[in-house]
């Protein structure tokens, strides 16, 4: 539950995200514990230092506190519904 360790992980991960071509400001960093369920669905009392995450979307700035909030904040890609449907064929069966 260390804030220092969480900030260290954010710094290292942000560097990697920049290297692969993404914007770190568009990523929500959430400290979770899957074992205890902390910050998964509800805000945890074990991390009083954690005030929530903020990320930038095309529609503006989004804020939240839990992993579920971060998943809900993902914007689905716009599909070109005005174009013909194309399905790739992988193999031919006779």
Biopython code that builds the backbone (N, CA, C, O; Angstrom):
import numpy as np
from Bio.PDB.StructureBuilder import StructureBuilder

atoms = [
    (1, "UNK", "N", (0.814, -1.202, 0.000)),
    (1, "UNK", "CA", (0.000, 0.000, 0.000)),
    (1, "UNK", "C", (0.855, 1.263, 0.000)),
    (1, "UNK", "O", (0.445, 2.293, 0.534)),
    (2, "UNK", "N", (2.007, 1.186, -0.580)),
    (2, "UNK", "CA", (2.951, 2.294, -0.544)),
    (2, "UNK", "C", (2.702, 3.281, -1.682)),
    (2, "UNK", "O", (2.660, 2.905, -2.853)),
    (3, "UNK", "N", (2.538, 4.542, -1.316)),
    (3, "UNK", "CA", (2.358, 5.602, -2.311)),
    (3, "UNK", "C", (3.638, 5.798, -3.119)),
    (3, "UNK", "O", (3.585, 6.048, -4.323)),
    (4, "UNK", "N", (4.789, 5.683, -2.453)),
    (4, "UNK", "CA", (6.067, 5.849, -3.149)),
    (4, "UNK", "C", (6.253, 4.782, -4.226)),
    (4, "UNK", "O", (6.697, 5.085, -5.334)),
    (5, "UNK", "N", (5.914, 3.541, -3.901)),
    (5, "UNK", "CA", (6.038, 2.449, -4.874)),
    (5, "UNK", "C", (5.065, 2.656, -6.040)),
    (5, "UNK", "O", (5.420, 2.416, -7.194)),
    (6, "UNK", "N", (3.856, 3.094, -5.745)),
    (6, "UNK", "CA", (2.862, 3.356, -6.792)),
    (6, "UNK", "C", (3.359, 4.445, -7.736)),
    (6, "UNK", "O", (3.247, 4.306, -8.954)),
    (7, "UNK", "N", (3.904, 5.524, -7.189)),
    (7, "UNK", "CA", (4.429, 6.610, -8.027)),
    (7, "UNK", "C", (5.630, 6.156, -8.859)),
    (7, "UNK", "O", (5.807, 6.600, -9.993)),
    (8, "UNK", "N", (6.448, 5.274, -8.296)),
    (8, "UNK", "CA", (7.588, 4.722, -9.036)),
    (8, "UNK", "C", (7.102, 3.891, -10.234)),
    (8, "UNK", "O", (7.661, 3.978, -11.327)),
    (9, "UNK", "N", (6.067, 3.094, -10.013)),
    (9, "UNK", "CA", (5.506, 2.276, -11.090)),
    (9, "UNK", "C", (4.887, 3.164, -12.167)),
    (9, "UNK", "O", (5.037, 2.881, -13.355)),
    (10, "UNK", "N", (4.199, 4.229, -11.772)),
    (10, "UNK", "CA", (3.620, 5.164, -12.751)),
    (10, "UNK", "C", (4.722, 5.775, -13.609)),
    (10, "UNK", "O", (4.574, 5.886, -14.826)),
    (11, "UNK", "N", (5.822, 6.170, -12.982)),
    (11, "UNK", "CA", (6.927, 6.798, -13.713)),
    (11, "UNK", "C", (7.529, 5.830, -14.733)),
    (11, "UNK", "O", (7.738, 6.198, -15.889)),
    (12, "UNK", "N", (7.807, 4.596, -14.308)),
    (12, "UNK", "CA", (8.396, 3.602, -15.206)),
    (12, "UNK", "C", (7.441, 3.238, -16.339)),
    (12, "UNK", "O", (7.854, 3.133, -17.494)),
    (13, "UNK", "N", (6.180, 3.049, -16.013)),
    (13, "UNK", "CA", (5.187, 2.677, -17.020)),
    (13, "UNK", "C", (4.946, 3.809, -18.002)),
    (13, "UNK", "O", (4.784, 3.565, -19.197)),
    (14, "UNK", "N", (4.920, 5.037, -17.521)),
    (14, "UNK", "CA", (4.726, 6.195, -18.403)),
    (14, "UNK", "C", (5.854, 6.309, -19.417)),
    (14, "UNK", "O", (5.620, 6.643, -20.578)),
    (15, "UNK", "N", (7.077, 6.031, -18.979)),
    (15, "UNK", "CA", (8.219, 6.059, -19.894)),
    (15, "UNK", "C", (8.043, 5.018, -20.999)),
    (15, "UNK", "O", (8.292, 5.301, -22.170)),
    (16, "UNK", "N", (7.617, 3.824, -20.625)),
    (16, "UNK", "CA", (7.393, 2.764, -21.611)),
    (16, "UNK", "C", (6.253, 3.132, -22.559)),
    (16, "UNK", "O", (6.354, 2.915, -23.767)),
    (17, "UNK", "N", (5.180, 3.681, -22.020)),
    (17, "UNK", "CA", (4.025, 4.065, -22.840)),
    (17, "UNK", "C", (4.424, 5.114, -23.874)),
    (17, "UNK", "O", (3.978, 5.060, -25.020)),
    (18, "UNK", "N", (5.260, 6.063, -23.474)),
    (18, "UNK", "CA", (5.752, 7.078, -24.422)),
    (18, "UNK", "C", (6.585, 6.439, -25.529)),
    (18, "UNK", "O", (6.469, 6.818, -26.695)),
    (19, "UNK", "N", (7.434, 5.461, -25.161)),
    (19, "UNK", "CA", (8.306, 4.812, -26.143)),
    (19, "UNK", "C", (7.519, 4.078, -27.222)),
    (19, "UNK", "O", (7.937, 4.044, -28.379)),
    (20, "UNK", "N", (6.388, 3.494, -26.853)),
    (20, "UNK", "CA", (5.602, 2.741, -27.834)),
    (20, "UNK", "C", (4.602, 3.618, -28.573)),
    (20, "UNK", "O", (3.860, 3.127, -29.424)),
    (21, "UNK", "N", (4.574, 4.922, -28.257)),
    (21, "UNK", "CA", (3.788, 5.858, -29.049)),
    (21, "UNK", "C", (2.449, 6.280, -28.488)),
    (21, "UNK", "O", (1.647, 6.876, -29.208)),
    (22, "UNK", "N", (2.182, 5.994, -27.238)),
    (22, "UNK", "CA", (0.917, 6.403, -26.628)),
    (22, "UNK", "C", (1.126, 7.594, -25.707)),
    (22, "UNK", "O", (2.248, 7.886, -25.293)),
    (23, "UNK", "N", (0.045, 8.269, -25.396)),
    (23, "UNK", "CA", (0.076, 9.412, -24.490)),
    (23, "UNK", "C", (-0.201, 8.923, -23.066)),
    (23, "UNK", "O", (-1.287, 8.401, -22.814)),
    (24, "UNK", "N", (0.736, 9.071, -22.127)),
    (24, "UNK", "CA", (0.498, 8.625, -20.750)),
    (24, "UNK", "C", (-0.655, 9.355, -20.061)),
    (24, "UNK", "O", (-1.233, 8.837, -19.106)),
    (25, "UNK", "N", (-0.991, 10.553, -20.540)),
    (25, "UNK", "CA", (-2.110, 11.278, -19.938)),
    (25, "UNK", "C", (-3.453, 10.661, -20.304)),
    (25, "UNK", "O", (-4.476, 10.997, -19.706)),
    (26, "UNK", "N", (-3.455, 9.763, -21.283)),
    (26, "UNK", "CA", (-4.685, 9.093, -21.703)),
    (26, "UNK", "C", (-4.849, 7.734, -21.024)),
    (26, "UNK", "O", (-5.739, 6.962, -21.382)),
    (27, "UNK", "N", (-3.986, 7.443, -20.041)),
    (27, "UNK", "CA", (-4.019, 6.163, -19.337)),
    (27, "UNK", "C", (-4.377, 6.397, -17.875)),
    (27, "UNK", "O", (-3.810, 7.274, -17.223)),
    (28, "UNK", "N", (-5.322, 5.610, -17.365)),
    (28, "UNK", "CA", (-5.707, 5.698, -15.951)),
    (28, "UNK", "C", (-4.838, 4.731, -15.145)),
    (28, "UNK", "O", (-4.821, 3.533, -15.428)),
    (29, "UNK", "N", (-4.126, 5.237, -14.154)),
    (29, "UNK", "CA", (-3.318, 4.411, -13.261)),
    (29, "UNK", "C", (-4.092, 4.230, -11.959)),
    (29, "UNK", "O", (-4.386, 5.200, -11.259)),
    (30, "UNK", "N", (-4.420, 2.971, -11.641)),
    (30, "UNK", "CA", (-5.234, 2.672, -10.461)),
    (30, "UNK", "C", (-4.497, 1.650, -9.602)),
    (30, "UNK", "O", (-4.188, 0.561, -10.086)),
    (31, "UNK", "N", (-4.203, 1.971, -8.333)),
    (31, "UNK", "CA", (-3.598, 0.973, -7.449)),
    (31, "UNK", "C", (-4.680, 0.005, -6.972)),
    (31, "UNK", "O", (-5.653, 0.420, -6.342)),
    (32, "UNK", "N", (-4.513, -1.276, -7.271)),
    (32, "UNK", "CA", (-5.531, -2.260, -6.898)),
    (32, "UNK", "C", (-4.900, -3.413, -6.135)),
    (32, "UNK", "O", (-3.684, -3.605, -6.162)),
    (33, "UNK", "N", (-5.735, -4.165, -5.464)),
    (33, "UNK", "CA", (-5.357, -5.447, -4.895)),
    (33, "UNK", "C", (-6.456, -6.423, -5.276)),
    (33, "UNK", "O", (-7.561, -6.370, -4.736)),
    (34, "UNK", "N", (-6.149, -7.311, -6.205)),
    (34, "UNK", "CA", (-7.122, -8.314, -6.614)),
    (34, "UNK", "C", (-7.391, -9.312, -5.502)),
    (34, "UNK", "O", (-8.483, -9.871, -5.409)),
    (35, "UNK", "N", (-6.386, -9.535, -4.655)),
    (35, "UNK", "CA", (-6.532, -10.488, -3.553)),
    (35, "UNK", "C", (-7.551, -9.985, -2.531)),
    (35, "UNK", "O", (-8.385, -10.747, -2.043)),
    (36, "UNK", "N", (-7.468, -8.682, -2.213)),
    (36, "UNK", "CA", (-8.359, -8.096, -1.214)),
    (36, "UNK", "C", (-9.538, -7.358, -1.846)),
    (36, "UNK", "O", (-10.487, -7.001, -1.147)),
    (37, "UNK", "N", (-9.491, -7.127, -3.146)),
    (37, "UNK", "CA", (-10.572, -6.420, -3.831)),
    (37, "UNK", "C", (-10.514, -4.910, -3.677)),
    (37, "UNK", "O", (-11.510, -4.223, -3.903)),
    (38, "UNK", "N", (-9.348, -4.384, -3.292)),
    (38, "UNK", "CA", (-9.215, -2.942, -3.077)),
    (38, "UNK", "C", (-9.184, -2.190, -4.405)),
    (38, "UNK", "O", (-8.427, -2.536, -5.313)),
    (39, "UNK", "N", (-10.010, -1.164, -4.502)),
    (39, "UNK", "CA", (-10.121, -0.283, -5.672)),
    (39, "UNK", "C", (-10.530, -1.017, -6.945)),
    (39, "UNK", "O", (-10.295, -0.523, -8.048)),
    (40, "UNK", "N", (-11.129, -2.171, -6.803)),
    (40, "UNK", "CA", (-11.622, -2.887, -7.980)),
    (40, "UNK", "C", (-13.013, -2.353, -8.346)),
    (40, "UNK", "O", (-13.208, -1.802, -9.430)),
    (41, "UNK", "N", (-13.963, -2.519, -7.446)),
    (41, "UNK", "CA", (-15.335, -2.060, -7.676)),
    (41, "UNK", "C", (-15.696, -0.866, -6.809)),
    (41, "UNK", "O", (-16.485, -0.008, -7.202)),
    (42, "UNK", "N", (-15.105, -0.826, -5.624)),
    (42, "UNK", "CA", (-15.383, 0.250, -4.670)),
    (42, "UNK", "C", (-14.069, 0.835, -4.170)),
    (42, "UNK", "O", (-13.030, 0.175, -4.185)),
    (43, "UNK", "N", (-14.138, 2.077, -3.731)),
    (43, "UNK", "CA", (-12.957, 2.761, -3.198)),
    (43, "UNK", "C", (-12.469, 2.053, -1.931)),
    (43, "UNK", "O", (-13.273, 1.627, -1.102)),
    (44, "UNK", "N", (-11.146, 1.932, -1.787)),
    (44, "UNK", "CA", (-10.547, 1.220, -0.665)),
    (44, "UNK", "C", (-10.179, 2.165, 0.472)),
    (44, "UNK", "O", (-9.752, 3.297, 0.244)),
    (45, "UNK", "N", (-10.349, 1.683, 1.691)),
    (45, "UNK", "CA", (-9.924, 2.438, 2.872)),
    (45, "UNK", "C", (-8.456, 2.168, 3.191)),
    (45, "UNK", "O", (-7.878, 2.852, 4.036)),
    (46, "UNK", "N", (-7.840, 1.178, 2.529)),
    (46, "UNK", "CA", (-6.439, 0.831, 2.791)),
    (46, "UNK", "C", (-5.451, 1.784, 2.127)),
    (46, "UNK", "O", (-4.254, 1.733, 2.411)),
    (47, "UNK", "N", (-5.943, 2.653, 1.246)),
    (47, "UNK", "CA", (-5.073, 3.599, 0.536)),
    (47, "UNK", "C", (-5.615, 5.017, 0.690)),
    (47, "UNK", "O", (-6.131, 5.584, -0.274)),
    (48, "UNK", "N", (-5.506, 5.598, 1.884)),
    (48, "UNK", "CA", (-6.061, 6.946, 2.082)),
    (48, "UNK", "C", (-5.338, 8.016, 1.270)),
    (48, "UNK", "O", (-5.885, 9.098, 1.059)),
    (49, "UNK", "N", (-4.119, 7.734, 0.812)),
    (49, "UNK", "CA", (-3.348, 8.689, 0.012)),
    (49, "UNK", "C", (-3.853, 8.769, -1.423)),
    (49, "UNK", "O", (-3.576, 9.749, -2.115)),
    (50, "UNK", "N", (-4.588, 7.761, -1.886)),
    (50, "UNK", "CA", (-5.040, 7.719, -3.278)),
    (50, "UNK", "C", (-6.304, 8.560, -3.443)),
    (50, "UNK", "O", (-7.333, 8.281, -2.827)),
    (51, "UNK", "N", (-6.214, 9.588, -4.278)),
    (51, "UNK", "CA", (-7.329, 10.523, -4.480)),
    (51, "UNK", "C", (-8.107, 10.253, -5.760)),
    (51, "UNK", "O", (-9.120, 10.907, -6.008)),
    (52, "UNK", "N", (-7.659, 9.310, -6.574)),
    (52, "UNK", "CA", (-8.353, 8.985, -7.814)),
    (52, "UNK", "C", (-7.471, 9.223, -9.024)),
    (52, "UNK", "O", (-6.376, 9.773, -8.905)),
    (53, "UNK", "N", (-7.947, 8.811, -10.181)),
    (53, "UNK", "CA", (-7.202, 8.967, -11.423)),
    (53, "UNK", "C", (-7.880, 9.996, -12.311)),
    (53, "UNK", "O", (-9.070, 10.283, -12.177)),
    (54, "UNK", "N", (-7.083, 10.543, -13.224)),
    (54, "UNK", "CA", (-7.570, 11.502, -14.218)),
    (54, "UNK", "C", (-6.920, 11.145, -15.544)),
    (54, "UNK", "O", (-5.721, 10.873, -15.599)),
    (55, "UNK", "N", (-7.706, 11.144, -16.610)),
    (55, "UNK", "CA", (-7.141, 10.894, -17.931)),
    (55, "UNK", "C", (-7.831, 11.773, -18.955)),
    (55, "UNK", "O", (-8.962, 12.217, -18.760)),
    (56, "UNK", "N", (-7.122, 12.017, -20.055)),
    (56, "UNK", "CA", (-7.644, 12.869, -21.119)),
    (56, "UNK", "C", (-8.175, 12.004, -22.254)),
    (56, "UNK", "O", (-7.473, 11.130, -22.764)),
    (57, "UNK", "N", (-9.420, 12.255, -22.645)),
    (57, "UNK", "CA", (-10.038, 11.599, -23.792)),
    (57, "UNK", "C", (-10.259, 12.614, -24.890)),
    (57, "UNK", "O", (-9.987, 13.802, -24.716)),
    (58, "UNK", "N", (-10.753, 12.143, -26.021)),
    (58, "UNK", "CA", (-11.116, 13.065, -27.095)),
    (58, "UNK", "C", (-12.274, 13.958, -26.668)),
    (58, "UNK", "O", (-12.404, 15.089, -27.138)),
    (59, "UNK", "N", (-13.114, 13.444, -25.775)),
    (59, "UNK", "CA", (-14.273, 14.213, -25.321)),
    (59, "UNK", "C", (-13.967, 15.107, -24.125)),
    (59, "UNK", "O", (-14.838, 15.861, -23.692)),
    (60, "UNK", "N", (-12.756, 15.045, -23.580)),
    (60, "UNK", "CA", (-12.383, 15.891, -22.446)),
    (60, "UNK", "C", (-11.657, 15.109, -21.374)),
    (60, "UNK", "O", (-11.072, 14.059, -21.640)),
    (61, "UNK", "N", (-11.699, 15.630, -20.163)),
    (61, "UNK", "CA", (-11.023, 15.004, -19.026)),
    (61, "UNK", "C", (-12.020, 14.131, -18.274)),
    (61, "UNK", "O", (-13.143, 14.549, -17.993)),
    (62, "UNK", "N", (-11.590, 12.906, -17.951)),
    (62, "UNK", "CA", (-12.430, 11.950, -17.231)),
    (62, "UNK", "C", (-11.749, 11.641, -15.905)),
    (62, "UNK", "O", (-10.527, 11.510, -15.846)),
    (63, "UNK", "N", (-12.542, 11.523, -14.839)),
    (63, "UNK", "CA", (-12.005, 11.222, -13.512)),
    (63, "UNK", "C", (-12.729, 10.023, -12.919)),
    (63, "UNK", "O", (-13.881, 9.748, -13.255)),
    (64, "UNK", "N", (-12.041, 9.317, -12.035)),
    (64, "UNK", "CA", (-12.634, 8.181, -11.350)),
    (64, "UNK", "C", (-11.749, 7.733, -10.212)),
    (64, "UNK", "O", (-10.700, 8.325, -9.956)),
    (65, "UNK", "N", (-12.179, 6.671, -9.520)),
    (65, "UNK", "CA", (-11.412, 6.173, -8.378)),
    (65, "UNK", "C", (-11.088, 4.689, -8.477)),
    (65, "UNK", "O", (-10.094, 4.242, -7.904)),
    (66, "UNK", "N", (-11.905, 3.913, -9.192)),
    (66, "UNK", "CA", (-11.734, 2.463, -9.193)),
    (66, "UNK", "C", (-11.359, 1.935, -10.573)),
    (66, "UNK", "O", (-11.404, 2.658, -11.568)),
    (67, "UNK", "N", (-10.990, 0.659, -10.608)),
    (67, "UNK", "CA", (-10.684, 0.000, -11.873)),
    (67, "UNK", "C", (-11.933, -0.074, -12.747)),
    (67, "UNK", "O", (-11.850, 0.099, -13.963)),
    (68, "UNK", "N", (-13.079, -0.328, -12.140)),
    (68, "UNK", "CA", (-14.331, -0.373, -12.898)),
    (68, "UNK", "C", (-14.628, 0.975, -13.543)),
    (68, "UNK", "O", (-15.086, 1.025, -14.685)),
    (69, "UNK", "N", (-14.374, 2.064, -12.828)),
    (69, "UNK", "CA", (-14.548, 3.406, -13.408)),
    (69, "UNK", "C", (-13.627, 3.598, -14.611)),
    (69, "UNK", "O", (-14.024, 4.188, -15.616)),
    (70, "UNK", "N", (-12.391, 3.096, -14.505)),
    (70, "UNK", "CA", (-11.430, 3.236, -15.602)),
    (70, "UNK", "C", (-11.870, 2.432, -16.820)),
    (70, "UNK", "O", (-11.735, 2.894, -17.953)),
    (71, "UNK", "N", (-12.391, 1.243, -16.592)),
    (71, "UNK", "CA", (-12.880, 0.424, -17.705)),
    (71, "UNK", "C", (-14.091, 1.078, -18.356)),
    (71, "UNK", "O", (-14.210, 1.093, -19.582)),
    (72, "UNK", "N", (-14.988, 1.618, -17.537)),
    (72, "UNK", "CA", (-16.174, 2.295, -18.071)),
    (72, "UNK", "C", (-15.818, 3.557, -18.845)),
    (72, "UNK", "O", (-16.591, 3.992, -19.699)),
    (73, "UNK", "N", (-14.666, 4.150, -18.563)),
    (73, "UNK", "CA", (-14.262, 5.396, -19.222)),
    (73, "UNK", "C", (-13.599, 5.168, -20.578)),
    (73, "UNK", "O", (-13.290, 6.128, -21.284)),
    (74, "UNK", "N", (-13.380, 3.908, -20.947)),
    (74, "UNK", "CA", (-12.772, 3.617, -22.250)),
    (74, "UNK", "C", (-13.795, 3.907, -23.340)),
    (74, "UNK", "O", (-14.916, 3.401, -23.306)),
    (75, "UNK", "N", (-13.395, 4.726, -24.304)),
    (75, "UNK", "CA", (-14.290, 5.054, -25.412)),
    (75, "UNK", "C", (-14.106, 4.034, -26.530)),
    (75, "UNK", "O", (-12.983, 3.821, -26.989)),
    (76, "UNK", "N", (-15.191, 3.401, -26.976)),
    (76, "UNK", "CA", (-15.046, 2.444, -28.079)),
    (76, "UNK", "C", (-14.691, 3.167, -29.372)),
    (76, "UNK", "O", (-15.094, 4.313, -29.567)),
    (77, "UNK", "N", (-13.944, 2.517, -30.252)),
    (77, "UNK", "CA", (-13.573, 3.171, -31.511)),
    (77, "UNK", "C", (-14.793, 3.375, -32.404)),
    (77, "UNK", "O", (-15.758, 2.612, -32.352)),
    (78, "UNK", "N", (-14.727, 4.407, -33.212)),
    (78, "UNK", "CA", (-15.817, 4.688, -34.143)),
    (78, "UNK", "C", (-15.675, 3.738, -35.329)),
    (78, "UNK", "O", (-14.620, 3.656, -35.958)),
    (79, "UNK", "N", (-16.744, 3.035, -35.615)),
    (79, "UNK", "CA", (-16.740, 2.083, -36.727)),
    (79, "UNK", "C", (-17.310, 2.750, -37.975)),
    (79, "UNK", "O", (-18.295, 3.483, -37.883)),
    (80, "UNK", "N", (-16.713, 2.510, -39.130)),
    (80, "UNK", "CA", (-17.239, 3.106, -40.368)),
    (80, "UNK", "C", (-18.486, 2.354, -40.840)),
    (80, "UNK", "O", (-18.393, 1.483, -41.705)),
    (81, "UNK", "N", (-19.631, 2.680, -40.285)),
    (81, "UNK", "CA", (-20.871, 1.966, -40.601)),
    (81, "UNK", "C", (-21.424, 2.323, -41.978)),
    (81, "UNK", "O", (-22.339, 1.654, -42.458)),
    (82, "UNK", "N", (-20.900, 3.347, -42.615)),
    (82, "UNK", "CA", (-21.377, 3.738, -43.936)),
    (82, "UNK", "C", (-20.614, 3.030, -45.057)),
    (82, "UNK", "O", (-20.886, 3.267, -46.234)),
    (83, "UNK", "N", (-19.674, 2.173, -44.705)),
    (83, "UNK", "CA", (-18.864, 1.471, -45.707)),
    (83, "UNK", "C", (-19.278, 0.002, -45.773)),
    (83, "UNK", "O", (-19.926, -0.500, -44.854)),
    (84, "UNK", "N", (-18.907, -0.693, -46.855)),
    (84, "UNK", "CA", (-19.281, -2.104, -46.980)),
    (84, "UNK", "C", (-18.608, -2.965, -45.906)),
    (84, "UNK", "O", (-17.502, -2.677, -45.449)),
    (85, "UNK", "N", (-19.313, -4.026, -45.524)),
    (85, "UNK", "CA", (-18.784, -4.977, -44.550)),
    (85, "UNK", "C", (-17.744, -5.862, -45.232)),
    (85, "UNK", "O", (-17.985, -6.391, -46.317)),
    (86, "UNK", "N", (-16.605, -6.016, -44.600)),
    (86, "UNK", "CA", (-15.553, -6.880, -45.133)),
    (86, "UNK", "C", (-15.134, -7.869, -44.054)),
    (86, "UNK", "O", (-14.847, -7.490, -42.919)),
    (87, "UNK", "N", (-15.106, -9.133, -44.429)),
    (87, "UNK", "CA", (-14.704, -10.194, -43.519)),
    (87, "UNK", "C", (-13.500, -10.920, -44.108)),
    (87, "UNK", "O", (-13.579, -11.403, -45.238)),
    (88, "UNK", "N", (-12.407, -11.013, -43.393)),
    (88, "UNK", "CA", (-11.242, -11.721, -43.923)),
    (88, "UNK", "C", (-11.452, -13.237, -43.882)),
    (88, "UNK", "O", (-11.979, -13.770, -42.906)),
    (89, "UNK", "N", (-11.039, -13.920, -44.942)),
    (89, "UNK", "CA", (-11.087, -15.379, -44.990)),
    (89, "UNK", "C", (-9.720, -15.911, -44.601)),
    (89, "UNK", "O", (-8.689, -15.437, -45.079)),
    (90, "UNK", "N", (-9.734, -16.903, -43.728)),
    (90, "UNK", "CA", (-8.473, -17.437, -43.270)),
    (90, "UNK", "C", (-8.116, -18.746, -43.970)),
    (90, "UNK", "O", (-6.942, -19.038, -44.193)),
    (91, "UNK", "N", (-9.129, -19.523, -44.312)),
    (91, "UNK", "CA", (-8.866, -20.808, -44.930)),
    (91, "UNK", "C", (-10.094, -21.224, -45.727)),
    (91, "UNK", "O", (-11.196, -20.730, -45.485)),
    (92, "UNK", "N", (-9.902, -22.129, -46.673)),
    (92, "UNK", "CA", (-11.003, -22.639, -47.489)),
    (92, "UNK", "C", (-11.202, -24.103, -47.133)),
    (92, "UNK", "O", (-10.254, -24.889, -47.147)),
    (93, "UNK", "N", (-12.435, -24.465, -46.816)),
    (93, "UNK", "CA", (-12.769, -25.849, -46.487)),
    (93, "UNK", "C", (-13.614, -26.437, -47.606)),
    (93, "UNK", "O", (-14.537, -25.785, -48.094)),
    (94, "UNK", "N", (-13.302, -27.686, -48.024)),
    (94, "UNK", "CA", (-14.069, -28.356, -49.081)),
    (94, "UNK", "C", (-14.775, -29.559, -48.535)),
    (94, "UNK", "O", (-15.472, -30.254, -49.273)),
]
sb = StructureBuilder()
sb.init_structure("model")
sb.init_model(0)
sb.init_chain("A")
sb.init_seg("    ")
for serial, (resi, resn, name, xyz) in enumerate(atoms, 1):
    if name == "N":
        sb.init_residue(resn, " ", resi, " ")
    sb.init_atom(name, np.array(xyz, "f"), 0.0, 1.0, " ", f" {name:<3s}", serial, name[0])
structure = sb.get_structure()
